[in-house]
């Protein structure tokens, strides 16, 4: 059976192709489903005409998308969000929010065309694609920044940390100052012990030097002269 396809069919052909198929496949499936028509001269002409119109529409849509893409050049979207200490957002920036921000700039784009694999959850700058056509994409820059409350909280935390550091330094200096007299006393005591030890050692040396003289007097029986 000779048919002309009205839709693309995998492994068989594309719209407008004239194909040969088994009668059962054509009569029981392709024709009843509206996927093909009997390939007569009139149906071939009609289908080819439809195909040309469809191609023209596709090309027109592509040109329109290319023109529209130019309007996104240099577009920057800024979002002020509440932010935690680690830079993560309390919440996220979604494609719906981006859609609304673009509308405010006069750019009408369905959020389903905004290519965002997952919502933005951290402060930073992101390039976000917009699918305007199967073959045409535009891009906008999305900047996510801390809001005023988050900036104030961060400043307070930084100030508190500085105060804590200063207090710790003062406490350390006071501790060192308090410990200084004790260290001096300990040093003086150590010096006294050293002097005493030297005196003891000197007395011992003198005693050892005198001992041989006494021994010699005992051996000779002579009395030491005063």
C-alpha positions as CSV (number, residue, x, y, z in Angstrom):
1,X,0.0,0.0,0.0
2,X,1.2,3.4,-0.9
3,X,0.6,6.1,1.7
4,X,1.6,9.7,2.3
5,X,2.6,10.5,5.9
6,X,0.8,13.3,7.8
7,X,3.1,13.0,10.9
8,X,6.7,12.0,11.5
9,X,6.9,8.3,12.3
10,X,10.1,6.8,13.6
11,X,11.8,4.3,11.3
12,X,9.2,5.0,8.6
13,X,9.5,8.6,7.5
14,X,8.6,12.3,8.0
15,X,5.6,14.4,7.2
16,X,5.0,14.5,3.4
17,X,7.0,11.4,2.6
18,X,5.3,8.8,0.3
19,X,5.9,5.3,1.7
20,X,5.0,1.8,1.0
21,X,3.6,-0.2,3.9
22,X,1.7,-3.5,4.4
23,X,-2.0,-3.2,3.8
24,X,-2.9,-4.3,7.3
25,X,-0.5,-1.8,8.9
26,X,-1.9,1.0,6.8
27,X,-5.6,0.2,7.0
28,X,-5.7,-0.9,10.6
29,X,-3.3,1.6,12.2
30,X,-1.8,4.5,10.1
31,X,-5.0,5.7,8.4
32,X,-7.4,5.3,11.3
33,X,-5.0,7.1,13.6
34,X,-4.7,10.0,11.1
35,X,-1.0,9.4,10.6
36,X,-1.3,8.8,6.9
37,X,-3.5,9.1,3.8
38,X,-3.8,7.1,0.6
39,X,-1.2,8.5,-1.7
40,X,-3.3,9.8,-4.5
41,X,-2.2,12.7,-6.7
42,X,-4.6,15.1,-4.9
43,X,-3.6,14.0,-1.4
44,X,0.1,14.2,-2.3
45,X,-0.3,17.8,-3.6
46,X,-2.4,18.8,-0.5
47,X,0.1,17.3,1.9
48,X,3.1,18.9,0.2
49,X,1.3,22.2,0.3
50,X,0.6,21.8,4.0
51,X,4.2,20.9,4.5
52,X,5.4,24.0,2.7
53,X,3.1,26.1,4.9
54,X,4.4,24.5,8.0
55,X,8.0,25.0,7.0
56,X,7.3,28.7,6.3
57,X,5.6,29.0,9.7
58,X,8.6,27.4,11.4
59,X,11.1,29.7,9.7
60,X,8.9,32.7,10.5
61,X,8.8,31.7,14.2
62,X,12.6,31.2,14.2
63,X,13.2,34.7,12.7
64,X,10.8,36.2,15.3
65,X,12.6,34.4,18.1
66,X,16.0,35.7,16.8
67,X,14.7,39.2,16.7
68,X,13.2,38.9,20.2
69,X,16.5,37.4,21.5
70,X,18.2,40.7,20.8
71,X,16.0,42.5,23.3
72,X,17.6,40.4,26.1
73,X,21.1,41.7,25.4
74,X,22.6,43.4,28.5
75,X,19.6,42.6,30.7
76,X,20.4,42.2,34.4
77,X,18.0,41.1,37.0
78,X,18.7,41.9,40.7
79,X,17.1,40.1,43.6
80,X,17.6,41.2,47.3
81,X,17.1,38.2,49.5
82,X,17.4,37.4,53.2
83,X,20.7,35.6,53.6
84,X,22.3,33.4,56.3
85,X,25.8,33.6,57.6
86,X,27.0,31.1,55.0
87,X,25.6,33.0,52.0
88,X,22.7,30.7,51.6
89,X,19.3,32.2,51.0
90,X,16.3,31.8,53.3
91,X,14.2,30.7,50.4
92,X,15.2,30.7,46.7
93,X,15.0,32.6,43.4
94,X,12.7,30.7,41.1
95,X,11.8,30.9,37.4
96,X,8.5,32.4,38.4
97,X,10.4,35.3,40.1
98,X,12.6,35.7,37.0
99,X,9.4,35.7,34.8
100,X,7.9,38.5,36.9
101,X,11.2,40.5,36.9
102,X,11.3,40.3,33.0
103,X,7.7,41.4,32.8
104,X,8.6,44.5,34.8
105,X,11.2,45.3,32.1
106,X,8.5,44.8,29.3
107,X,9.7,41.3,28.3
108,X,6.9,38.7,28.2
109,X,8.3,35.2,28.6
110,X,6.6,32.1,29.9
111,X,8.4,30.7,33.0
112,X,8.5,27.3,31.3
113,X,10.9,28.8,28.8
114,X,13.3,29.9,31.5
115,X,16.0,27.3,31.8
116,X,16.7,26.8,35.5
117,X,17.7,23.3,36.5
118,X,16.9,24.1,40.1
119,X,16.0,27.3,42.1
120,X,18.9,29.6,43.0
121,X,19.7,29.2,46.7
122,X,22.9,31.1,47.2
123,X,24.2,34.7,46.8
124,X,26.1,35.2,43.5
125,X,25.8,36.1,39.8
126,X,24.2,33.6,37.4
127,X,23.7,33.4,33.6
128,X,20.2,32.1,32.9
129,X,19.2,30.9,29.5
130,X,15.7,31.5,28.0
131,X,14.5,29.1,25.3
132,X,12.7,31.2,22.8
133,X,12.7,28.6,20.0
134,X,13.9,25.1,19.5
135,X,17.0,26.6,17.8
136,X,17.1,30.1,19.5
137,X,18.1,31.0,23.1
138,X,18.7,34.2,24.9
139,X,20.5,34.8,28.2
140,X,20.1,37.2,31.1
141,X,22.3,37.8,34.1
142,X,20.7,37.2,37.5
143,X,22.4,38.8,40.5
144,X,21.3,37.6,44.0
145,X,22.4,39.9,46.9
146,X,21.7,40.1,50.6
147,X,18.9,42.4,51.6
148,X,19.3,45.3,54.0
149,X,18.3,43.2,57.0
150,X,20.9,40.6,56.2
151,X,23.6,43.2,55.7
152,X,22.7,44.8,59.1
153,X,22.8,41.4,60.8
154,X,26.2,40.7,59.2
155,X,27.5,44.0,60.4
156,X,26.3,43.4,63.9
157,X,27.8,40.0,63.9
158,X,31.2,41.4,62.7
159,X,31.1,44.2,65.3
160,X,30.3,41.7,68.1
161,X,33.2,39.5,66.9
162,X,35.5,42.5,67.0
163,X,34.4,43.5,70.5
164,X,34.9,39.9,71.7
165,X,38.4,39.9,70.2
166,X,39.2,43.2,72.0
167,X,37.8,41.9,75.3
168,X,39.8,38.7,75.0
169,X,43.0,40.8,74.3
170,X,42.3,43.0,77.4
171,X,41.7,40.0,79.6
172,X,44.9,38.4,78.4
173,X,46.9,41.6,79.1
174,X,45.3,41.9,82.6
175,X,46.2,38.2,83.3
176,X,49.8,38.8,82.3
177,X,50.0,42.0,84.4
178,X,48.6,40.2,87.4
179,X,51.0,37.3,87.0
180,X,54.1,39.6,86.7
181,X,54.7,40.2,90.5
182,X,54.4,36.5,91.2
183,X,56.9,35.9,88.4
184,X,59.3,38.5,89.9
185,X,59.0,37.0,93.4
186,X,59.6,33.5,92.0
187,X,62.7,34.8,90.1
188,X,64.0,36.5,93.3
189,X,63.5,33.4,95.3
190,X,65.3,31.4,92.7
191,X,68.2,33.9,92.8
192,X,68.3,33.5,96.6
193,X,68.4,29.8,96.4
194,X,71.2,30.0,93.9
195,X,73.2,32.3,96.2
196,X,72.6,30.0,99.1
197,X,73.7,27.0,97.0
198,X,76.8,28.8,96.0
199,X,77.6,29.6,99.6
200,X,77.1,26.1,100.7
201,X,79.3,24.8,97.9
202,X,82.0,27.3,98.9
203,X,81.9,26.2,102.5
204,X,82.1,22.6,101.5
205,X,85.2,23.3,99.4
206,X,86.9,25.1,102.3
207,X,86.1,22.2,104.6
208,X,87.6,19.8,102.2
209,X,90.8,21.9,101.9
210,X,91.2,22.0,105.7
211,X,90.7,18.3,106.2
212,X,94.2,17.1,105.0
213,X,96.0,19.6,107.2
214,X,94.3,18.2,110.3
215,X,95.1,14.7,109.2
216,X,98.8,15.5,108.9
217,X,98.9,17.1,112.4
218,X,97.4,13.9,113.8
219,X,100.0,11.7,112.1
220,X,103.0,13.7,113.3
221,X,101.6,14.4,116.7
222,X,102.5,18.0,116.4
223,X,100.1,20.6,117.6
224,X,98.9,23.2,115.1
225,X,100.2,26.6,115.9
226,X,97.6,29.2,116.5
